[in-house]
């Protein structure tokens, strides 16, 4: 997951980083709401790092939502989307909801 949105570079202002690099150190650079989606079985991002990120965003007053899909690994949302179809579908719903976008229905 990268933190830089293509059209709105609200945070952080430096080059995109992974959430595992230092979540609490980067939270203070955020200036807009954040959505963080994690695989609960991601060995590169332990639950302690997610908790620290959550606490750091709370400490600087950034509105945020953290969603953890227990049992899902790193990259479940792209490289393993078919294997983790339920988590991936819900993650897309989370993104669309966060962005305020209504999903299109097939006609």
Short mmCIF file of the C-alpha atoms (twelve columns), coordinates in Angstrom:
data_MODEL
# 
_entry.id   MODEL 
# 
loop_
_atom_site.group_PDB 
_atom_site.id 
_atom_site.type_symbol 
_atom_site.label_atom_id 
_atom_site.label_alt_id 
_atom_site.label_comp_id 
_atom_site.label_asym_id 
_atom_site.label_seq_id 
_atom_site.Cartn_x 
_atom_site.Cartn_y 
_atom_site.Cartn_z 
_atom_site.pdbx_PDB_model_num 
ATOM 1   C CA . UNK A 1   0.000   0.000   0.000   1 
ATOM 2   C CA . UNK A 2   1.288   3.427   -0.852  1 
ATOM 3   C CA . UNK A 3   0.154   6.595   0.783   1 
ATOM 4   C CA . UNK A 4   0.196   8.943   -2.168  1 
ATOM 5   C CA . UNK A 5   -3.103  9.361   -4.016  1 
ATOM 6   C CA . UNK A 6   -2.598  10.172  -7.706  1 
ATOM 7   C CA . UNK A 7   -4.789  13.292  -7.795  1 
ATOM 8   C CA . UNK A 8   -4.534  14.429  -4.199  1 
ATOM 9   C CA . UNK A 9   -1.090  14.269  -2.654  1 
ATOM 10  C CA . UNK A 10  -2.316  15.086  0.807   1 
ATOM 11  C CA . UNK A 11  0.165   12.922  2.699   1 
ATOM 12  C CA . UNK A 12  2.911   12.194  3.167   1 
ATOM 13  C CA . UNK A 13  4.559   14.804  0.979   1 
ATOM 14  C CA . UNK A 14  7.747   12.846  0.321   1 
ATOM 15  C CA . UNK A 15  8.073   9.876   -2.002  1 
ATOM 16  C CA . UNK A 16  5.552   7.105   -1.463  1 
ATOM 17  C CA . UNK A 17  6.499   4.617   1.255   1 
ATOM 18  C CA . UNK A 18  5.132   1.378   2.498   1 
ATOM 19  C CA . UNK A 19  3.130   1.410   5.709   1 
ATOM 20  C CA . UNK A 20  5.734   -0.884  7.272   1 
ATOM 21  C CA . UNK A 21  8.538   1.709   7.075   1 
ATOM 22  C CA . UNK A 22  7.517   3.777   10.107  1 
ATOM 23  C CA . UNK A 23  3.834   4.405   10.547  1 
ATOM 24  C CA . UNK A 24  4.003   6.479   13.694  1 
ATOM 25  C CA . UNK A 25  6.810   8.663   12.308  1 
ATOM 26  C CA . UNK A 26  4.847   9.400   9.129   1 
ATOM 27  C CA . UNK A 27  1.427   10.048  10.649  1 
ATOM 28  C CA . UNK A 28  2.225   13.649  11.565  1 
ATOM 29  C CA . UNK A 29  2.696   14.462  7.864   1 
ATOM 30  C CA . UNK A 30  -0.862  13.456  7.007   1 
ATOM 31  C CA . UNK A 31  -3.260  16.283  6.253   1 
ATOM 32  C CA . UNK A 32  -6.349  14.420  5.061   1 
ATOM 33  C CA . UNK A 33  -8.424  11.403  6.098   1 
ATOM 34  C CA . UNK A 34  -6.742  8.032   5.641   1 
ATOM 35  C CA . UNK A 35  -7.925  4.516   4.883   1 
ATOM 36  C CA . UNK A 36  -5.529  1.680   5.692   1 
ATOM 37  C CA . UNK A 37  -6.336  -1.850  4.544   1 
ATOM 38  C CA . UNK A 38  -4.200  -4.668  5.908   1 
ATOM 39  C CA . UNK A 39  -3.982  -8.413  5.638   1 
ATOM 40  C CA . UNK A 40  -3.992  -9.758  9.174   1 
ATOM 41  C CA . UNK A 41  -1.449  -12.440 8.224   1 
ATOM 42  C CA . UNK A 42  0.939   -9.956  6.576   1 
ATOM 43  C CA . UNK A 43  4.288   -10.919 8.063   1 
ATOM 44  C CA . UNK A 44  5.874   -7.614  6.994   1 
ATOM 45  C CA . UNK A 45  3.341   -5.511  8.913   1 
ATOM 46  C CA . UNK A 46  2.724   -6.927  12.390  1 
ATOM 47  C CA . UNK A 47  -0.325  -6.016  14.451  1 
ATOM 48  C CA . UNK A 48  1.878   -3.835  16.667  1 
ATOM 49  C CA . UNK A 49  2.776   -1.649  13.656  1 
ATOM 50  C CA . UNK A 50  -0.910  -1.297  12.761  1 
ATOM 51  C CA . UNK A 51  -1.729  -0.367  16.360  1 
ATOM 52  C CA . UNK A 52  1.098   2.197   16.441  1 
ATOM 53  C CA . UNK A 53  -0.140  3.717   13.179  1 
ATOM 54  C CA . UNK A 54  -3.690  3.932   14.544  1 
ATOM 55  C CA . UNK A 55  -2.466  5.559   17.757  1 
ATOM 56  C CA . UNK A 56  -0.236  7.996   15.870  1 
ATOM 57  C CA . UNK A 57  -3.088  9.090   13.600  1 
ATOM 58  C CA . UNK A 58  -5.303  9.537   16.659  1 
ATOM 59  C CA . UNK A 59  -2.596  11.585  18.377  1 
ATOM 60  C CA . UNK A 60  -2.377  14.066  15.495  1 
ATOM 61  C CA . UNK A 61  -6.144  14.175  15.000  1 
ATOM 62  C CA . UNK A 62  -6.311  12.593  11.552  1 
ATOM 63  C CA . UNK A 63  -9.655  11.029  10.697  1 
ATOM 64  C CA . UNK A 64  -8.953  7.482   9.626   1 
ATOM 65  C CA . UNK A 65  -10.263 3.988   9.214   1 
ATOM 66  C CA . UNK A 66  -8.137  0.881   9.611   1 
ATOM 67  C CA . UNK A 67  -9.492  -2.383  8.240   1 
ATOM 68  C CA . UNK A 68  -7.756  -5.697  8.902   1 
ATOM 69  C CA . UNK A 69  -8.678  -8.903  7.073   1 
ATOM 70  C CA . UNK A 70  -7.635  -11.686 9.424   1 
ATOM 71  C CA . UNK A 71  -5.900  -14.558 7.673   1 
ATOM 72  C CA . UNK A 72  -5.187  -12.531 4.537   1 
ATOM 73  C CA . UNK A 73  -1.531  -12.071 3.536   1 
ATOM 74  C CA . UNK A 74  0.304   -9.067  2.133   1 
ATOM 75  C CA . UNK A 75  -0.998  -8.156  -1.351  1 
ATOM 76  C CA . UNK A 76  -4.219  -10.135 -0.834  1 
ATOM 77  C CA . UNK A 77  -6.021  -7.266  -2.529  1 
ATOM 78  C CA . UNK A 78  -4.154  -7.487  -5.832  1 
ATOM 79  C CA . UNK A 79  -1.838  -10.446 -6.376  1 
ATOM 80  C CA . UNK A 80  -4.082  -12.900 -4.524  1 
ATOM 81  C CA . UNK A 81  -7.471  -11.298 -5.145  1 
ATOM 82  C CA . UNK A 82  -9.063  -14.511 -6.436  1 
ATOM 83  C CA . UNK A 83  -7.772  -16.594 -3.535  1 
ATOM 84  C CA . UNK A 84  -9.084  -14.002 -1.050  1 
ATOM 85  C CA . UNK A 85  -12.153 -13.005 -3.055  1 
ATOM 86  C CA . UNK A 86  -14.383 -12.155 -0.082  1 
ATOM 87  C CA . UNK A 87  -11.760 -9.975  1.585   1 
ATOM 88  C CA . UNK A 88  -10.857 -8.355  -1.747  1 
ATOM 89  C CA . UNK A 89  -14.485 -7.573  -2.582  1 
ATOM 90  C CA . UNK A 90  -15.017 -6.056  0.840   1 
ATOM 91  C CA . UNK A 91  -11.774 -4.082  0.556   1 
ATOM 92  C CA . UNK A 92  -13.050 -2.566  -2.715  1 
ATOM 93  C CA . UNK A 93  -16.288 -1.652  -0.951  1 
ATOM 94  C CA . UNK A 94  -14.233 0.001   1.802   1 
ATOM 95  C CA . UNK A 95  -12.261 2.028   -0.765  1 
ATOM 96  C CA . UNK A 96  -15.363 3.121   -2.667  1 
ATOM 97  C CA . UNK A 97  -17.151 4.056   0.545   1 
ATOM 98  C CA . UNK A 98  -14.126 5.972   1.797   1 
ATOM 99  C CA . UNK A 99  -13.869 7.863   -1.501  1 
ATOM 100 C CA . UNK A 100 -17.621 8.512   -1.553  1 
ATOM 101 C CA . UNK A 101 -18.104 6.645   -4.816  1 
ATOM 102 C CA . UNK A 102 -21.131 4.519   -5.584  1 
ATOM 103 C CA . UNK A 103 -20.276 1.275   -7.375  1 
ATOM 104 C CA . UNK A 104 -21.702 0.965   -10.874 1 
ATOM 105 C CA . UNK A 105 -24.220 -1.749  -11.415 1 
ATOM 106 C CA . UNK A 106 -24.141 -3.712  -14.694 1 
ATOM 107 C CA . UNK A 107 -27.008 -2.718  -16.954 1 
# 
